[in-house]
């Protein structure tokens, strides 16, 4: 009985295995026919051709970016297009710079010249539908035509509620700019690319590309932005009142002589804020001498590290001594 069961089991296994192999064979055959049919159809694909710039004089700095590839849309049979993607049939376009110089600061490969270069690198059966860019432009300057300029922050940053932006640091602070002399003469700074961020609660660091300007090349072309945020808290500081414009032979006494200032400060700076960060004055010239009059005091200097600084009182008693 056991032998019969084993024999049936072996038979079924061989039968199922044979049917699976037959199914797999026809699946492969149908896939091959589908691929042949598809590749025999005419279609359009975008192909990328590398561009290599050669023979650049040592004293010359190329200003142009982005002319390192040419993208072409090609129409042909599928199997022909496949060779462009899976073989090294398409050779790079080699541009010898001195051959295309048009002026002291400009070289250009025209549309007709570029199209000729492209056609030399594809099969005769292929039809070029589109070329991007349609021409190659190169701007250059002498290596000595450079200037160091500061990087300028451009953007909007906002802290979360009950927080404040304490600093925006840029590294490096200056970059080297290569450009024609007339541009260098008028260039005072290089802005970063537009940068917007809100709800900041802690220090944020980002690498940002500098804003591109035609005819200008910057080294480096990006900087690191560090935005520091801090939680706000209130602090009270007792500050002495200084008297000013007091005539010789007289003395102006203020009561009380020290006044509390309330201000808003970042938590990290709380311990660093002292009376030296403020200045309160009482001006002798503002006194009229009327009975019962009080002396008006003013807050005339406040540290940049605090905000919303205000006097606890704005008038005090005084006494003039001869």
Buried (B, 14 or more C-beta within 10 A) or exposed (E): EEEEEEEEEEEEEEEEEEEEEEEEEEEEEEEEEEEEEEBEEEEEBEBEBEBEBEEBEEEBBBBBEEBEEBEBBBBBBBEBBBBBEEEEEBEEBEBEBEEBBEEEBBBBBEEEBBBEBBEEBBBEEBEBEEBEBEBBBBBBBBEEBBBEBEBEBBBEBBBEEEBBBBEBBBEEEBBEBBBBEEBBEEBEEBBBEEBEBEEBEEEBEEEBEBBEBEBBBBEEEBBEBEBBBBBBBEBEBEBEBBBEEBEEEEEBEBEEEEBEBBBBBBEBBEEEBEEEBBBBBBBBEBBEEEEEEBBEBBBEEBBEBBEEBEBEEEEBEBEBEE
